[in-house]
Amino acid sequence: MDSTRPVRALIRGLQALAVLNRRNGATVSEVTSEIRLPRTTTYRILETLSEAGYVYRDPADDRYRLTLMVRSLAEGFDDEAWITEIARPCINDLCRDIVWPVTLLSPSGTSMLIRDTTDHASPLAVERFYAGFRLPLLMSASGRVYLAFCQPQQRDALLDILSRSTREEDRLARSRPELEKILEEAREQGYATNVRNRRICEEVAMSVPVLVEERVLAAVTVRFAANAVPLPLAVERFVPKLHETARIIRQRFSEAHGKAQSSASWTTTCASASNPTARASSPMG
């Protein structure tokens, strides 16, 4: 009977993982409060999970978060995981290099959703945006580059919706020839731009796509003052670095996604191999 007794340490570790998943990351104190264990015990559990590769401590806020390894057990690849583990270091590196603020956005309905940004770290960010802020598709560089490189069926469906909108920021959808010219130019150049009038000067946003196979995973955007960096100079200085950042994100995403799928497949295979009943009931059995 002793062999069937539960392993309490394993149960506590799973409870900690559940807290991190439910809270989308948590501090030692928050996990301690949830699973009702001494702080030192909770810390050891989290550090053990970290050593095993299932969680990591985010130096930005000291919160422990799930890694791709643990999320692959559910045969899924979570957006938050790839953004914090893959995209964030890449846009932080780019921001340190060019100083101007860099933002990662992904499509969400008929808008572009800011997933992460270096606005807080860039001394040149005139206006600070935050994760969760939405930008209109047609009046943002990221939205234009997404429409330029997404699949035609997706583009047509979105433009059909936007053409029936009465919002000023969607007006361009009703001028299809003008819009098609903008999108074709973005495809030829490999990037899209948008200019906003500010009180002091014009702010230019320049965006490139992160392409995974034929899917636009996200867009990487830099914002800069037009009077500080003329557009020809920005094209020369920023576009190659934006494309390199997008390439690194794409490569790391593809590698991590492949590992996640392999891990999930291996877990399924092991479970099947250890379950004679499952094998017997399998159509291939």
N, C-alpha and C positions, 0 to 999 in steps of 0.2 A: 504493500500500500504506500510505502514511503516514496516509491518511484513516481507516483502520480501526484505528489504534492506540488503545488504551483511554485515556480521560482519567483520569489517576491521582487528581487532586483529587476527581473525582466518586466514584471507587471508595472513597476514604478517607471521604468524606462519608456514603456508604451504609453503610460499616462502622461509623461512629460512630452512625448511626441504629439499626443492628442491636443495638449494645451498649445503647443507651438503652431499646430495646424489651425486650431480654432481661432487663435489670436493673430495669425499671420506673423508670428514672431513674438517673443516675450523675454523679459529680463529674468534674472535669477529670482528676484523677489516675487515677480508675478507668478512664476511657475511654483515657487514655494507655497504661495498662498492658495493656489488651485489644488495641488496634490497633498497639501498638509503634511509636509515633511520638514525637518530642520534644514536651514539654509545651506549648511555645509554638505549635507547629504544630496540636496538638489543640485548643488554646484558640481559634485562628483559625477552625478548621473549625466548632466549636460556635457561635462568635459569628456566623459566616456563615449557618449554618442558622437561628440565632435571628433574624437580620436578615431572612431570607427568610420567616420565619413558621412554620418547621417544628418548632422546639423553643423552649423558654423556660427561663430559669433561675429556679428556685423560691427566692425570698429566704428562705424558712423554713429551708432546709438547704443552699443553694448547689448543689443538684443540677439538672442539665439534664434536662428531661422532654419527651416528645413532645407536640405540640399536636394539636388536632382536624384541622388541615390535612393533616398527614402521615398521620394514621390514616384519613382519609377516602379515601386512595388505595387502601386495601384494601376500600373500600365498607363500612366498619364504623364504629360509633360507640362508642368504648370507655368503659366505666364510669369508669375511673380518670381519664380525660381530663376528662369533664364535672364530676367532683367537684372536682378540683384547680383547674380553670380557671373554673368557674361557681359551684358551690355553696360552696366554701370562702370566697371573698371575701364572699359574702352572709351566711353565718353569723358570720363575723368582725365584719362591720359591725354585725350585730344584737347580738352580745355586747358590743361597745364601747358600744352605746347603753344596754342594760339591765343590763350587768355580770354578771348571772347566767349560768351556763354554758349553751351552746347546742349541740345535737347533731343531726347529720344521719344518719338511718337508712334502710335499705331492706330489703324482705322477702328472706329467705333460708331456704327450706324452711319449717319450722314455727317460725321465730324471726325476730327483727329484728336485722340486722347493723349495728353502728355503722360508718359509712363515714368520718366525720370529726367532730371535736369541738373545742370551744374550752376544754375543761376545764383545759388547761395555761395558758391565758391569763386565766382568770377567777379573781380573788381570793376569790370566794364559792363556789367548787367544794369542797364538803366531802369528797366522794369523787371521785377522778379516774379516769375511764374512758379507754379508748384505742380507736383504730380496730381493728376485728376482733372486739371484744367482742360477745357475743350476748345478747339479752334475750328472754324468753318472750313469745309473742304476746298471751296473755290477761292477763298481769300487768304489762304495760307500756303507757304512754299511746300510744306509737308503734304498737304492735301492735294496740291497740284501734281507733285511728283508721284504720289500714290495713284491718282487717276491716270497719269501718263503710263505707268508701268504695270498696273493691275490687269487682270484678264478682261477682254472686251465685254463679256457678259456682265461682269461686276460693274464695269464702268457705265454701260448702258442703263443698267438697273438704277444705279445711284443718280445718274443725270436725269433719268425720267422722274424720279422722286423730287429732285431739286428743282426741276423745271416747273413743277406745280406749286412750289413754295412761294409765299408772298414776302419772305424776309429779304431785306436789302442785300445781305451777304450772299444770297443764292441767285441774285439777279442774272449773273453771268451764264447760268445754265440755260437761260432762254435766248442767249446769243450763241447758238451752237457753232457757227463758222469761226467766230472770234475765239471761242473756247478751244476748239479743235486745233487752231493755230498755236495757241499757248501750249497745249499738251504735246503737239508734234515737236515743237521747239525743245521742250523738256526732254523728250525721248532722244532727239538728236544730240543734245548737249550732255545728257546724262545727269542733269540736275535741274531744279526749278527754283525760281526766286519770287519774292513778294516784297513790296515796299509799303511801309506804313509811315504816315506823316506824324511826327512827334513835335512837341513844342519847340525843342531846341534844333533838331535836325531830323532827317529821314532815317528810319531804321530799316535795314535790308535783312531779310531772312533768306538763307540759301540752304537747300535741302537735297539729299541724295537718298535713293531707296536702298534698303537692305533686302536683297532678293535671295530667297531660298527656293531653288528649282524655279518654278514659274509663279511663286507666291511672293507678294510684297509683305514681308514679315513686319517691317517697321520703316521709319524714315529717321535719318540723322540730320539735324538742322543746326546751323550756326547763325547767330544774329549779331549784326555789327552796324555801327554808325556810318552812313554814306559819306559824310564829310571827313571821316577818319580813314576809311578804306574805300577808295574808288572801286567800282565794280570790276574793271579789268584786272586790277591788282588782286581783288578778292578771288576772282576766278583762278588766277595763277597761284595764289598762296593757299586758298582754302579747299578748292574742289579736289585736288589730288589727296589731301589729307582726310577729307570727308569720305572719299571712296575707299581709302585704305582702312579707315575705321569700320566702314560698312562691311568690307571684305573680312576683317578679323572677326567681327560679330557673326557674320554668316558662317565662317569656318568653324568657330567654336560652338555655335548653336548646332550645326550639323553633326559635329563630333559628339557633343553631349546628348543630342537626341538619339543618335545611333546607339550610344552606350545605354541609354535609358531603355530603348526598345529591346536591346540584347539582354539586359538585366531582367526585364519583365518576361521575355521569352524563356530565359533560363529558369526563372522562378516557376513559371507554369510547367515547364518540362519536369523539373524536380518534383513538383507537387503531384504531377500525373504518375511519375515513376514510383512514388512512395504510396500510391493509392491503388491497390489492385482492383478495387471495385470500379474506380473510374476507368481503368484500362479495359476492364471487361465490358463496360457499357459503351465504350467508344465505338463509333461506326467503323473505324479502321481496325478495331481489335478483332 
